[in-house]
């Protein structure tokens, strides 16, 4: 008789243990919206003042996002061949984004073919000067490239271009 009851008893004990473990390990429930609003209602005036103060400080210190700037990703990556001794030694793939004045995205997309041409010329010149050999990701190697790319973008689009960001860069040796 006990042999028949043992599986049932183990099933009940196992189920109870599983339910107990689930209750013990469950995340704590979030406070209801009305409770949270009621608890925070006393500090609303102070919070608004503090948020405005932090937003003003962030804009002045440059810690927060600048509402006068936007970032535009150039659609396709740039592929630059690196030639050494008349032979293709590697390919460099770079993805770029532009930091521009807010509202310039239409102009950037309109002038993208000219912009890509100017960027490719700068990247080819950098490759021909040996900029993609060795430790090509060092800051002392990439900073002149960023400067040249920014100057090329400003020639095509005007002073509304603040910076050219190198989002991705990789070299594949052949």
Phi and psi in degrees as GROMACS dihedral restraints (atoms count N, CA, C in turn):
[ dihedral_restraints ]
;  ai    aj    ak    al  type     phi  dphi    fc
    3     4     5     6     1   -65.0    20    10
    4     5     6     7     1   -34.0    20    10
    6     7     8     9     1   -62.6    20    10
    7     8     9    10     1   -30.9    20    10
    9    10    11    12     1   -81.0    20    10
   10    11    12    13     1   -31.2    20    10
   12    13    14    15     1   -82.8    20    10
   13    14    15    16     1   -24.6    20    10
   15    16    17    18     1   -57.9    20    10
   16    17    18    19     1   -46.9    20    10
   18    19    20    21     1   -62.0    20    10
   19    20    21    22     1   -36.2    20    10
   21    22    23    24     1   -68.0    20    10
   22    23    24    25     1   -42.4    20    10
   24    25    26    27     1   -64.2    20    10
   25    26    27    28     1   -43.8    20    10
   27    28    29    30     1   -64.2    20    10
   28    29    30    31     1   -36.1    20    10
   30    31    32    33     1   -64.7    20    10
   31    32    33    34     1   -43.8    20    10
   33    34    35    36     1   -66.4    20    10
   34    35    36    37     1   -44.6    20    10
   36    37    38    39     1   -64.8    20    10
   37    38    39    40     1   -42.2    20    10
   39    40    41    42     1   -64.3    20    10
   40    41    42    43     1   -41.8    20    10
   42    43    44    45     1   -64.7    20    10
   43    44    45    46     1   -43.3    20    10
   45    46    47    48     1   -63.4    20    10
   46    47    48    49     1   -41.4    20    10
   48    49    50    51     1   -64.7    20    10
   49    50    51    52     1   -41.0    20    10
   51    52    53    54     1   -63.7    20    10
   52    53    54    55     1   -43.1    20    10
   54    55    56    57     1   -64.9    20    10
   55    56    57    58     1   -43.0    20    10
   57    58    59    60     1   -61.5    20    10
   58    59    60    61     1   -43.8    20    10
   60    61    62    63     1   -65.0    20    10
   61    62    63    64     1   -39.2    20    10
   63    64    65    66     1   -63.3    20    10
   64    65    66    67     1   -40.6    20    10
   66    67    68    69     1   -68.1    20    10
   67    68    69    70     1   -41.5    20    10
   69    70    71    72     1   -68.8    20    10
   70    71    72    73     1   -35.2    20    10
   72    73    74    75     1   -95.2    20    10
   73    74    75    76     1    -1.2    20    10
   75    76    77    78     1   -69.1    20    10
   76    77    78    79     1   143.5    20    10
   78    79    80    81     1   -66.6    20    10
   79    80    81    82     1   152.6    20    10
   81    82    83    84     1   -68.9    20    10
   82    83    84    85     1   143.2    20    10
   84    85    86    87     1   -69.7    20    10
   85    86    87    88     1   147.8    20    10
   87    88    89    90     1   -76.7    20    10
   88    89    90    91     1   147.4    20    10
   90    91    92    93     1   -65.4    20    10
   91    92    93    94     1   148.7    20    10
   93    94    95    96     1   -66.7    20    10
   94    95    96    97     1   154.6    20    10
   96    97    98    99     1   -59.6    20    10
   97    98    99   100     1   -39.8    20    10
   99   100   101   102     1   -70.2    20    10
  100   101   102   103     1   -34.6    20    10
  102   103   104   105     1   -68.0    20    10
  103   104   105   106     1   -42.9    20    10
  105   106   107   108     1   -64.4    20    10
  106   107   108   109     1   -41.6    20    10
  108   109   110   111     1   -67.2    20    10
  109   110   111   112     1   -37.6    20    10
  111   112   113   114     1   -67.9    20    10
  112   113   114   115     1   -40.5    20    10
  114   115   116   117     1   -66.9    20    10
  115   116   117   118     1   -34.6    20    10
  117   118   119   120     1   -93.0    20    10
  118   119   120   121     1    -6.2    20    10
  120   121   122   123     1   -59.9    20    10
  121   122   123   124     1   -32.7    20    10
  123   124   125   126     1   -69.1    20    10
  124   125   126   127     1   -28.4    20    10
  126   127   128   129     1  -101.8    20    10
  127   128   129   130     1    11.4    20    10
  129   130   131   132     1   -61.9    20    10
  130   131   132   133     1   -45.2    20    10
  132   133   134   135     1   -62.4    20    10
  133   134   135   136     1   -41.8    20    10
  135   136   137   138     1   -68.5    20    10
  136   137   138   139     1   -39.7    20    10
  138   139   140   141     1   -64.7    20    10
  139   140   141   142     1   -43.2    20    10
  141   142   143   144     1   -61.7    20    10
  142   143   144   145     1   -43.0    20    10
  144   145   146   147     1   -64.1    20    10
  145   146   147   148     1   -41.7    20    10
  147   148   149   150     1   -67.1    20    10
  148   149   150   151     1   -41.1    20    10
  150   151   152   153     1   -63.2    20    10
  151   152   153   154     1   -42.3    20    10
  153   154   155   156     1   -64.3    20    10
  154   155   156   157     1   -39.9    20    10
  156   157   158   159     1   -65.1    20    10
  157   158   159   160     1   -43.2    20    10
  159   160   161   162     1   -65.4    20    10
  160   161   162   163     1   -38.7    20    10
  162   163   164   165     1   -65.6    20    10
  163   164   165   166     1   -39.6    20    10
  165   166   167   168     1   -66.8    20    10
  166   167   168   169     1   -42.5    20    10
  168   169   170   171     1   -63.7    20    10
  169   170   171   172     1   -40.9    20    10
  171   172   173   174     1   -62.7    20    10
  172   173   174   175     1   -40.2    20    10
  174   175   176   177     1   -66.9    20    10
  175   176   177   178     1   -40.1    20    10
  177   178   179   180     1   -71.4    20    10
  178   179   180   181     1   -39.8    20    10
  180   181   182   183     1   -84.5    20    10
  181   182   183   184     1   -11.5    20    10
  183   184   185   186     1    78.5    20    10
  184   185   186   187     1    15.6    20    10
  186   187   188   189     1   -82.6    20    10
  187   188   189   190     1   -26.9    20    10
  189   190   191   192     1  -101.5    20    10
  190   191   192   193     1   172.7    20    10
  192   193   194   195     1   -67.7    20    10
  193   194   195   196     1   138.8    20    10
  195   196   197   198     1   -85.2    20    10
  196   197   198   199     1   121.5    20    10
  198   199   200   201     1   -69.4    20    10
  199   200   201   202     1   -10.9    20    10
  201   202   203   204     1   -92.2    20    10
  202   203   204   205     1     2.7    20    10
  204   205   206   207     1  -128.3    20    10
  205   206   207   208     1   149.8    20    10
  207   208   209   210     1  -139.6    20    10
  208   209   210   211     1   161.9    20    10
  210   211   212   213     1  -115.0    20    10
  211   212   213   214     1   130.1    20    10
  213   214   215   216     1  -122.2    20    10
  214   215   216   217     1   122.5    20    10
  216   217   218   219     1   -82.1    20    10
  217   218   219   220     1   130.6    20    10
  219   220   221   222     1   -72.3    20    10
  220   221   222   223     1   130.7    20    10
  222   223   224   225     1   -55.6    20    10
  223   224   225   226     1   -52.7    20    10
  225   226   227   228     1  -109.7    20    10
  226   227   228   229     1   154.5    20    10
  228   229   230   231     1   -73.7    20    10
  229   230   231   232     1   163.1    20    10
  231   232   233   234     1  -105.3    20    10
  232   233   234   235     1   132.8    20    10
  234   235   236   237     1  -113.6    20    10
  235   236   237   238     1   120.2    20    10
  237   238   239   240     1  -118.0    20    10
  238   239   240   241     1   122.3    20    10
  240   241   242   243     1   -78.9    20    10
  241   242   243   244     1   139.6    20    10
  243   244   245   246     1  -109.2    20    10
  244   245   246   247     1   116.9    20    10
  246   247   248   249     1  -108.5    20    10
  247   248   249   250     1   129.0    20    10
  249   250   251   252     1  -130.3    20    10
  250   251   252   253     1   128.5    20    10
  252   253   254   255     1    52.9    20    10
  253   254   255   256     1    46.0    20    10
  255   256   257   258     1    65.7    20    10
  256   257   258   259     1    14.0    20    10
  258   259   260   261     1  -125.0    20    10
  259   260   261   262     1   145.7    20    10
  261   262   263   264     1   -71.4    20    10
  262   263   264   265     1   118.3    20    10
  264   265   266   267     1  -101.8    20    10
  265   266   267   268     1   -29.8    20    10
  267   268   269   270     1  -164.7    20    10
  268   269   270   271     1   168.5    20    10
  270   271   272   273     1  -122.2    20    10
  271   272   273   274     1   135.5    20    10
  273   274   275   276     1  -111.3    20    10
  274   275   276   277     1   131.6    20    10
  276   277   278   279     1  -114.7    20    10
  277   278   279   280     1   126.4    20    10
  279   280   281   282     1  -130.5    20    10
  280   281   282   283     1   135.5    20    10
  282   283   284   285     1  -111.6    20    10
  283   284   285   286     1   133.3    20    10
  285   286   287   288     1  -122.4    20    10
  286   287   288   289     1   152.6    20    10
  288   289   290   291     1  -133.0    20    10
  289   290   291   292     1   156.6    20    10
  291   292   293   294     1  -113.5    20    10
  292   293   294   295     1   138.9    20    10
  294   295   296   297     1  -101.4    20    10
  295   296   297   298     1   113.2    20    10
  297   298   299   300     1  -130.7    20    10
  298   299   300   301     1   169.0    20    10
  300   301   302   303     1   -65.7    20    10
  301   302   303   304     1   142.5    20    10
  303   304   305   306     1   -56.3    20    10
  304   305   306   307     1   133.7    20    10
  306   307   308   309     1    97.0    20    10
  307   308   309   310     1     2.6    20    10
  309   310   311   312     1   -94.5    20    10
  310   311   312   313     1     2.9    20    10
  312   313   314   315     1   -62.0    20    10
  313   314   315   316     1   -38.4    20    10
  315   316   317   318     1   -63.5    20    10
  316   317   318   319     1   -41.9    20    10
  318   319   320   321     1   -65.8    20    10
  319   320   321   322     1   -39.5    20    10
  321   322   323   324     1   -62.7    20    10
  322   323   324   325     1   -45.3    20    10
  324   325   326   327     1   -68.4    20    10
  325   326   327   328     1   -32.8    20    10
  327   328   329   330     1   -67.8    20    10
  328   329   330   331     1   -40.1    20    10
  330   331   332   333     1   -95.7    20    10
  331   332   333   334     1    11.3    20    10
  333   334   335   336     1   -57.7    20    10
  334   335   336   337     1   -40.6    20    10
  336   337   338   339     1   -60.3    20    10
  337   338   339   340     1   -43.3    20    10
  339   340   341   342     1   -66.6    20    10
  340   341   342   343     1   -37.6    20    10
  342   343   344   345     1   -65.9    20    10
  343   344   345   346     1   -43.9    20    10
  345   346   347   348     1   -62.0    20    10
  346   347   348   349     1   -40.8    20    10
  348   349   350   351     1   -61.5    20    10
  349   350   351   352     1   -45.6    20    10
  351   352   353   354     1   -64.5    20    10
  352   353   354   355     1   -41.5    20    10
  354   355   356   357     1   -64.4    20    10
  355   356   357   358     1   -43.3    20    10
  357   358   359   360     1   -61.3    20    10
  358   359   360   361     1   -39.9    20    10
  360   361   362   363     1   -62.3    20    10
  361   362   363   364     1   -43.4    20    10
  363   364   365   366     1   -63.9    20    10
  364   365   366   367     1   -43.1    20    10
  366   367   368   369     1   -67.3    20    10
  367   368   369   370     1   -39.9    20    10
  369   370   371   372     1   -64.2    20    10
  370   371   372   373     1   -42.8    20    10
  372   373   374   375     1   -61.6    20    10
  373   374   375   376     1   -41.7    20    10
  375   376   377   378     1   -62.3    20    10
  376   377   378   379     1   -41.9    20    10
  378   379   380   381     1   -66.1    20    10
  379   380   381   382     1   -41.1    20    10
  381   382   383   384     1   -68.4    20    10
  382   383   384   385     1   -24.1    20    10
  384   385   386   387     1   -86.1    20    10
  385   386   387   388     1     0.4    20    10
  387   388   389   390     1    89.4    20    10
  388   389   390   391     1    16.0    20    10
  390   391   392   393     1   -67.6    20    10
  391   392   393   394     1   -18.7    20    10
  393   394   395   396     1  -105.8    20    10
  394   395   396   397     1    15.1    20    10
  396   397   398   399     1   -92.5    20    10
  397   398   399   400     1   154.7    20    10
  399   400   401   402     1    62.2    20    10
  400   401   402   403     1  -138.1    20    10
  402   403   404   405     1   -82.9    20    10
  403   404   405   406     1    76.0    20    10
  405   406   407   408     1   -76.5    20    10
  406   407   408   409     1    -8.5    20    10
  408   409   410   411     1   -96.8    20    10
  409   410   411   412     1     4.7    20    10
  411   412   413   414     1   -64.3    20    10
  412   413   414   415     1   148.5    20    10
  414   415   416   417     1   -65.0    20    10
  415   416   417   418     1   -33.5    20    10
  417   418   419   420     1   -71.0    20    10
  418   419   420   421     1   -15.2    20    10
  420   421   422   423     1   -92.2    20    10
  421   422   423   424     1   -40.3    20    10
  423   424   425   426     1   -79.5    20    10
  424   425   426   427     1   -28.1    20    10
  426   427   428   429     1   -61.4    20    10
  427   428   429   430     1   -45.2    20    10
  429   430   431   432     1   -63.0    20    10
  430   431   432   433     1   -33.3    20    10
  432   433   434   435     1   -65.8    20    10
  433   434   435   436     1   -45.0    20    10
  435   436   437   438     1   -59.5    20    10
  436   437   438   439     1   -43.0    20    10
  438   439   440   441     1   -62.6    20    10
  439   440   441   442     1   -44.8    20    10
  441   442   443   444     1   -64.9    20    10
  442   443   444   445     1   -39.5    20    10
  444   445   446   447     1   -65.8    20    10
  445   446   447   448     1   -42.1    20    10
  447   448   449   450     1   -63.0    20    10
  448   449   450   451     1   -43.2    20    10
  450   451   452   453     1   -63.9    20    10
  451   452   453   454     1   -38.9    20    10
  453   454   455   456     1   -65.0    20    10
  454   455   456   457     1   -41.5    20    10
  456   457   458   459     1   -65.6    20    10
  457   458   459   460     1   -38.8    20    10
  459   460   461   462     1   -69.1    20    10
  460   461   462   463     1   -32.1    20    10
  462   463   464   465     1   -64.2    20    10
  463   464   465   466     1   -38.3    20    10
  465   466   467   468     1   -82.7    20    10
  466   467   468   469     1   -38.1    20    10
  468   469   470   471     1  -112.3    20    10
  469   470   471   472     1   -11.9    20    10
  471   472   473   474     1    98.5    20    10
  472   473   474   475     1  -175.0    20    10
  474   475   476   477     1   -74.7    20    10
  475   476   477   478     1    -0.5    20    10
  477   478   479   480     1   -72.8    20    10
  478   479   480   481     1    -6.7    20    10
  480   481   482   483     1   -92.1    20    10
  481   482   483   484     1   119.7    20    10
  483   484   485   486     1   -93.1    20    10
  484   485   486   487     1   -35.5    20    10
  486   487   488   489     1  -162.8    20    10
  487   488   489   490     1   158.3    20    10
  489   490   491   492     1  -114.4    20    10
  490   491   492   493     1   124.0    20    10
  492   493   494   495     1  -102.9    20    10
  493   494   495   496     1   129.4    20    10
  495   496   497   498     1   -87.0    20    10
  496   497   498   499     1   105.1    20    10
  498   499   500   501     1   -83.2    20    10
  499   500   501   502     1   -41.4    20    10
  501   502   503   504     1  -140.9    20    10
  502   503   504   505     1   145.5    20    10
  504   505   506   507     1  -150.9    20    10
  505   506   507   508     1   134.1    20    10
  507   508   509   510     1  -150.9    20    10
  508   509   510   511     1   152.7    20    10
  510   511   512   513     1  -124.2    20    10
  511   512   513   514     1   131.3    20    10
  513   514   515   516     1  -113.3    20    10
  514   515   516   517     1   110.5    20    10
  516   517   518   519     1   -73.7    20    10
  517   518   519   520     1   139.7    20    10
